Amino acid sequence: MQVERMAIPDVLRVTPPRFADSRGHFSEAYSAAKFAEIGIPDLFIQDNQSRSHKNVVRGLHCQVAPAIQGKLVRVLSGSIWDVAVDIRPGSSTYGQHVATILSAENGAQFWVPGGFLHGFVALEDGTEVLYKVTAPYLREAERGVRWDDPALALPWPVDPLQAIVSDKDRVMPSLAECAGLFG
């Protein structure tokens, strides 16, 4: 298994090996024991799946206590630009981000631990994303930040005029307006 520690070391890009033959390929996408060995010991309690058109932006979202969620994200079809923003109070990388391209083709996965905002943009029509989470959805614990917060200056690979954003995500506050809401 190939493991890449991102610039914020708690966030990982994990690429399980693929075994190809004339029929296609096989990959062990998740193994609790192998993931624990690389520092992802969390118990996953739910899988979520989304399908998006090209330029759909989902995020930036997180959950706080009592339902802090870690997410293990992978793409079943299409591709995404996936981003994690550190919102851990007192973190030396607070407000900084790491991002990667995930695709059905590359088979990579993105580990976004609790304490991070998460979001992505679909780079192709029919993009399907599957992510495992470590806590159930809890409306009271849900938080979010504007995907296009100028202070974050995230390099989204989508023209803002072409971005397809939900009404809910469009009115999220800036990170500065959320001071104290993540701890």
DOLUM-931413 format. One line per 4 residues: number of its first residue (from 1); their letters; for each residue x, y, z of N, C-alpha, C. Coordinates in steps of 0.001 Angstrom, whole numbers, always signed. Last residue first. Example, Ala and Ser with C-alpha at 12.3 -4.5 7.8 and 13.67 -1.06 7.14 Angstrom:
<recs>
2	sa	+12850/-2250/+7080/+13670/-1060/+7140/+12900/+30/+7870  +13190/-5690/+7800/+12300/-4500/+7800/+13200/-3300/+7800
</recs>
This chain:
<recs>
183	gflg	-14275/+24166/+18394/-13610/+23578/+19551/-14534/+22967/+20543  -15611/+25476/+16380/-15040/+24165/+16073/-14448/+23457/+17284  -16409/+28022/+16956/-17453/+27042/+16678/-16913/+25626/+16441  -14407/+29937/+17255/-14945/+29292/+18451/-15993/+28237/+18204
179	acea	-15234/+31621/+14334/-14309/+31552/+15474/-15008/+30955/+16694  -16599/+31932/+12005/-16846/+30696/+12763/-15944/+30566/+13989  -15763/+34083/+10571/-17065/+34204/+11245/-17384/+32987/+12124  -13464/+33048/+9418/-13339/+34070/+10473/-14649/+34220/+11256
175	lspm	-14546/+31409/+7436/-13855/+30803/+8562/-13737/+31795/+9717  -17868/+32590/+6578/-16436/+32501/+6354/-15793/+31830/+7567  -20943/+30606/+6387/-20112/+31730/+6826/-18654/+31543/+6418  -22978/+29583/+3585/-22135/+29263/+4737/-21305/+30491/+5118
171	vrdk	-24534/+29850/+1363/-24703/+30847/+2429/-23905/+30515/+3691  -23929/+27715/-317/-23727/+29071/-831/-23781/+30126/+280  -24797/+25447/+982/-23361/+25740/+958/-23077/+27171/+507  -27601/+25701/+529/-27060/+25604/+1891/-25577/+25985/+1919
167	dsvi	-27789/+25584/-2243/-28206/+26802/-1537/-27614/+26837/-137  -24859/+24033/-3701/-26184/+23981/-3082/-26508/+25316/-2403  -23305/+24917/-6747/-23218/+24871/-5290/-24630/+24859/-4717  -21362/+24646/-9395/-22734/+24298/-9015/-22701/+24013/-7512
163	aqlp	-19370/+26962/-11120/-19513/+26075/-9968/-20990/+25883/-9643  -19072/+28873/-13008/-19584/+27575/-13462/-19792/+26594/-12316  -17981/+30987/-11708/-19250/+31223/-12396/-19875/+29925/-12904  -15536/+29963/-10798/-16598/+30251/-9832/-17965/+30483/-10477
159	dvpw	-14181/+27290/-12517/-14537/+28694/-12652/-15685/+28980/-11684  -12181/+25081/-10694/-13461/+25313/-11348/-13675/+26824/-11410  -10254/+24030/-8834/-10078/+23934/-10284/-11412/+24036/-11027  -9523/+26114/-6084/-10509/+25229/-6718/-10295/+25197/-8231
155	plal	-7434/+26871/-4111/-7273/+26896/-5567/-8217/+25929/-6291  -8601/+28893/-1457/-8439/+27538/-1984/-8381/+27581/-3508  -8503/+31126/+324/-7881/+31166/-1006/-7610/+29759/-1557  -9336/+31802/+2861/-8745/+30479/+2653/-8006/+30397/+1319
151	apdd	-10370/+34337/+2410/-9267/+34195/+3361/-8584/+32827/+3224  -12545/+33930/+687/-11315/+34547/+173/-10122/+34400/+1114  -14357/+31030/+437/-13900/+32009/+1422/-12578/+32616/+938  -15788/+29218/-1107/-14970/+30232/-1786/-14538/+31352/-834
147	wrvg	-17262/+27659/+602/-16290/+26991/-258/-15317/+27991/-891  -17853/+28671/+3906/-18000/+28964/+2475/-16884/+28336/+1658  -18121/+26007/+6224/-17505/+27270/+5833/-17701/+27428/+4343  -19966/+24288/+8806/-19467/+24485/+7456/-18920/+25875/+7265
143	reae	-21151/+21632/+10902/-20608/+22970/+10706/-20135/+23072/+9263  -23181/+19560/+12922/-22753/+19960/+11581/-22273/+21406/+11570  -24326/+18828/+15253/-22865/+18842/+15217/-22317/+19347/+13882  -27013/+18714/+14798/-26530/+19691/+15771/-25003/+19831/+15744
139	rlyp	-27208/+16527/+12971/-27471/+17894/+12527/-26883/+18941/+13472  -25080/+14043/+12532/-25825/+14639/+13623/-25987/+16126/+13296  -24144/+11011/+11080/-24548/+12398/+10851/-25397/+12863/+12032  -21878/+8989/+13089/-23096/+9212/+12312/-23349/+10701/+12090
135	atvk	-18346/+8603/+12492/-19457/+8973/+13385/-20688/+9203/+12522  -16540/+7994/+10547/-16300/+7421/+11867/-17380/+7787/+12880  -17274/+6999/+7158/-17197/+7982/+8233/-17119/+7282/+9585  -16265/+6570/+3804/-16540/+5935/+5078/-16406/+7016/+6147
131	ylve	-17556/+7509/+675/-16691/+7770/+1817/-17225/+7119/+3070  -17499/+7649/-2766/-17890/+6836/-1622/-16967/+7207/-477  -18695/+9293/-5610/-17775/+9318/-4480/-18354/+8461/-3365  -18881/+9510/-9053/-19435/+8880/-7853/-18355/+8782/-6793
127	tgde	-19608/+11613/-11714/-18610/+11261/-10707/-19303/+10702/-9467  -21044/+12489/-13909/-21232/+11129/-13429/-20206/+10671/-12411  -18597/+14620/-15407/-19996/+14225/-15209/-20042/+12781/-14715  -15677/+15584/-13543/-16314/+14927/-14681/-17784/+14692/-14361
123	lavf	-14840/+16710/-11245/-14127/+17125/-12452/-14723/+16527/-13720  -16437/+17938/-8431/-16426/+16888/-9450/-15790/+17440/-10720  -14758/+19054/-5579/-15451/+19438/-6803/-15320/+18286/-7786  -15103/+18887/-1980/-14552/+18465/-3266/-15363/+19066/-4400
119	ghlf	-14147/+19108/+1510/-14949/+19448/+344/-14308/+18905/-917  -13979/+19465/+5025/-13765/+18637/+3843/-14667/+19126/+2716  -12213/+20601/+7889/-13286/+20812/+6915/-12947/+19945/+5707  -11105/+18615/+10620/-10834/+19220/+9312/-12148/+19477/+8588
115	ggpv	-11650/+17157/+12820/-10960/+18425/+13020/-10581/+19117/+11725  -10929/+13770/+11861/-11769/+14752/+12522/-10964/+16024/+12781  -8988/+13313/+8775/-9354/+13044/+10173/-10336/+14073/+10719  -9251/+12029/+5788/-9473/+13344/+6376/-9909/+13101/+7823
111	wfqa	-7606/+10266/+3455/-8001/+10186/+4858/-8043/+11601/+5421  -8392/+9322/+286/-7977/+10485/+1071/-8515/+10311/+2474  -7129/+7039/-2183/-8106/+7406/-1172/-7516/+8536/-332  -6723/+6099/-5657/-6248/+6671/-4394/-7424/+7011/-3479
107	gnea	-7306/+5188/-8196/-7623/+4335/-7059/-7184/+4863/-5705  -7005/+6359/-10701/-5817/+6243/-9847/-6060/+5410/-8579  -9647/+6023/-11845/-8444/+5571/-12544/-7262/+5371/-11589  -11354/+7303/-10227/-11538/+5863/-10381/-10279/+5267/-10995
103	slit	-9453/+9694/-8306/-10205/+9257/-9486/-10404/+7751/-9448  -8473/+12656/-6705/-8876/+11260/-6572/-9668/+10894/-7815  -6012/+14989/-6144/-6952/+14478/-7147/-7205/+13003/-6848  -5830/+16967/-3150/-5346/+15929/-4046/-6425/+15611/-5077
99	avhq	-4695/+19267/-612/-5645/+18803/-1625/-4988/+17757/-2509  -4749/+21026/+2446/-4063/+20099/+1560/-5122/+19574/+597  -4597/+24237/+4136/-5272/+23137/+3449/-4270/+22223/+2749  -4914/+26169/+7175/-4187/+25708/+5999/-4899/+24499/+5394
95	gyts	-6288/+26674/+9502/-6638/+27470/+8327/-5898/+27073/+7065  -3595/+25598/+11499/-4991/+26059/+11464/-5212/+26959/+10241  -1181/+24454/+11989/-1576/+24557/+10579/-3045/+24994/+10435  -922/+24265/+14671/+45/+25138/+13987/-294/+25301/+12508
91	sgpr	-3984/+24358/+16500/-3105/+23680/+15552/-2163/+24678/+14884  -5873/+25631/+18077/-4495/+25567/+18561/-3519/+24884/+17626  -8535/+23684/+16841/-8110/+24812/+17683/-6688/+24600/+18205  -8524/+22609/+13598/-8282/+22161/+14961/-7797/+23347/+15793
87	idva	-9003/+22859/+10958/-9740/+23772/+11842/-9586/+23346/+13298  -7558/+22468/+7838/-7339/+22264/+9266/-8104/+23320/+10071  -9234/+21182/+5119/-8773/+22425/+5743/-8702/+22198/+7251  -8917/+19242/+2229/-9095/+19219/+3684/-8484/+20495/+4252
83	vdwi	-10285/+18360/-958/-9535/+19282/-94/-9910/+19090/+1369  -10098/+17031/-4224/-10545/+16850/-2847/-9665/+17689/-1929  -11377/+16880/-7294/-10325/+17593/-6573/-10835/+17641/-5142  -12358/+13753/-8779/-12607/+14939/-7964/-11291/+15597/-7574
79	sgsl	-13813/+11691/-11366/-12688/+12227/-10615/-13107/+13479/-9848  -15340/+8561/-12385/-15020/+9970/-12581/-13831/+10396/-11747  -16336/+6336/-9805/-16305/+6681/-11230/-16063/+8173/-11346  -15501/+6143/-7157/-15891/+4925/-7867/-15940/+5128/-9377
75	vrvl	-13127/+7466/-4992/-13968/+7724/-6160/-14220/+6409/-6892  -13061/+7926/-1409/-12562/+7360/-2665/-13586/+7577/-3765  -12167/+8841/+1894/-12858/+9186/+651/-12214/+8470/-529  -12851/+8659/+5112/-11972/+7995/+4157/-12696/+8042/+2819
71	kgqi	-13107/+10947/+7762/-13644/+10456/+6492/-12539/+9801/+5672  -14230/+11474/+11096/-13126/+11272/+10182/-13737/+10689/+8912  -16352/+13620/+12882/-16215/+12598/+11836/-14844/+12636/+11184  -17761/+14050/+16031/-16642/+14403/+15154/-16425/+13263/+14167
67	apav	-20053/+14352/+17711/-20063/+13469/+16538/-18981/+13863/+15531  -20593/+16187/+19738/-20181/+14829/+20103/-20096/+13865/+18921  -17896/+17818/+18159/-18370/+16962/+19249/-19851/+17221/+19494  -18604/+18523/+14642/-17889/+18734/+15903/-18466/+17794/+16954
63	qchl	-18071/+17931/+11185/-18908/+17762/+12370/-18023/+17941/+13594  -17925/+19798/+8109/-17346/+18975/+9167/-18413/+18751/+10224  -17436/+21083/+4742/-18234/+20578/+5850/-17377/+19864/+6891  -17643/+23344/+2117/-16737/+22718/+3069/-17496/+22341/+4334
59	grvv	-19197/+21064/-108/-18364/+21452/+1022/-18313/+22953/+1172  -19076/+20324/-3386/-19689/+19864/-2139/-18732/+20227/-1004  -19719/+21460/-6565/-18874/+21650/-5390/-19661/+21191/-4169  -19825/+20343/-9818/-20548/+20370/-8547/-19520/+20470/-7427
55	nkhs	-18379/+20053/-12163/-18397/+21379/-11530/-19268/+21474/-10280  -20292/+17370/-13446/-19072/+18163/-13523/-19337/+19545/-12925  -22558/+15931/-11028/-22237/+16414/-12367/-20915/+17172/-12308  -22312/+13182/-8744/-22287/+14609/-9070/-22010/+14844/-10543
51	rsqn	-23339/+11157/-6133/-23126/+11220/-7580/-23254/+12682/-7954  -22169/+9686/-3090/-22806/+10768/-3843/-22475/+10617/-5321  -22476/+7797/-127/-22147/+7832/-1548/-22877/+8985/-2201  -21161/+6614/+2952/-21995/+7567/+2230/-21539/+7591/+776
47	dqif	-21168/+4226/+5541/-20673/+4605/+4219/-21672/+5562/+3597  -20323/+4015/+9010/-21302/+4318/+7960/-20566/+4604/+6663  -18344/+3577/+10806/-19683/+3130/+11185/-20718/+3350/+10082  -15047/+2623/+11319/-15978/+3259/+10403/-17366/+2698/+10664
43	ldpi	-12806/+3281/+13783/-13868/+2365/+13415/-14832/+3121/+12506  -9404/+4249/+13232/-10808/+4522/+13520/-11740/+3418/+13044  -6753/+4132/+12718/-7327/+3076/+13540/-8825/+3205/+13760  -4560/+4827/+10745/-5992/+5092/+10611/-6729/+3994/+11388
39	giea	-1865/+4186/+10686/-2323/+5286/+11532/-3764/+5684/+11363  -1087/+1991/+9366/-623/+3276/+8815/-1189/+4469/+9579  -2316/-42/+10799/-847/-17/+10723/-315/+1313/+10212  -4991/+412/+10213/-4514/+700/+11574/-2985/+795/+11587
35	fkaa	-5048/-562/+7608/-5230/+866/+7816/-4786/+1272/+9223  -4698/-3296/+8085/-3695/-2570/+7308/-3818/-1061/+7510  -7043/-3866/+9632/-5701/-4123/+10158/-4644/-3309/+9415  -9163/-3143/+7888/-9014/-2497/+9195/-7597/-2670/+9729
31	syae	-8885/-2496/+4595/-8597/-3556/+5554/-8343/-2870/+6886  -10114/-1614/+1424/-10063/-1327/+2847/-9798/-2592/+3639  -9683/-2480/-1188/-9842/-1050/-930/-9743/-701/+546  -7869/-4478/-2895/-8428/-4515/-1549/-8503/-3072/-1089
27	sfhg	-8603/-4840/-6305/-7914/-4090/-5269/-8625/-4300/-3942  -8193/-5934/-9646/-8733/-6197/-8315/-7915/-5391/-7324  -9060/-5357/-13133/-8184/-5321/-11970/-8959/-5613/-10690  -9443/-7171/-16099/-9540/-5853/-15469/-8587/-5788/-14303
23	rsda	-8909/-9513/-17426/-10304/-9234/-17065/-10517/-7823/-16532  -6181/-9767/-17709/-6976/-9541/-18918/-8436/-9211/-18619  -5219/-8010/-14713/-5054/-9093/-15676/-5985/-8803/-16853  -3833/-6378/-11845/-4497/-6354/-13148/-4225/-7631/-13932
19	frpp	-4227/-5273/-8762/-3724/-6451/-9447/-4519/-6584/-10741  -3177/-2455/-6961/-4138/-3053/-7893/-3457/-4208/-8592  -2726/-1329/-3578/-2239/-1921/-4835/-3395/-2486/-5661  -4154/+1778/-2407/-3991/+323/-2312/-3472/-244/-3635
15	tvrl	-3012/+4716/-1439/-3325/+4044/-2693/-3070/+2552/-2537  -3814/+7513/+420/-3524/+6087/+490/-3936/+5454/-835  -2893/+10400/+1883/-3352/+9878/+591/-2876/+8429/+556  -3796/+11875/+5012/-3062/+10896/+4210/-3721/+10668/+2859
11	vdpi	-3245/+14160/+7566/-4049/+13859/+6381/-3208/+12968/+5474  -1303/+14696/+9388/-2413/+13846/+9823/-3338/+13455/+8675  +557/+16513/+8139/+836/+15074/+8234/-307/+14179/+8681  +106/+18605/+5697/-420/+18500/+7053/-404/+16997/+7333
7	amre	+1171/+17670/+3347/+1870/+18764/+4024/+1364/+18940/+5455  +564/+14071/+3687/+404/+15356/+3030/+1197/+16425/+3809  +2050/+11034/+3212/+1686/+12023/+4227/+1670/+13366/+3536  +1026/+8376/+1372/+1664/+9685/+1243/+1135/+10592/+2344
3	vqm	+1471/+5014/+862/+945/+5996/+1796/+1740/+7284/+1639  +606/+2158/-893/+1382/+3391/-966/+706/+4436/-77  +853/-1165/+0/+0/+0/+0/+904/+1235/+0
</recs>
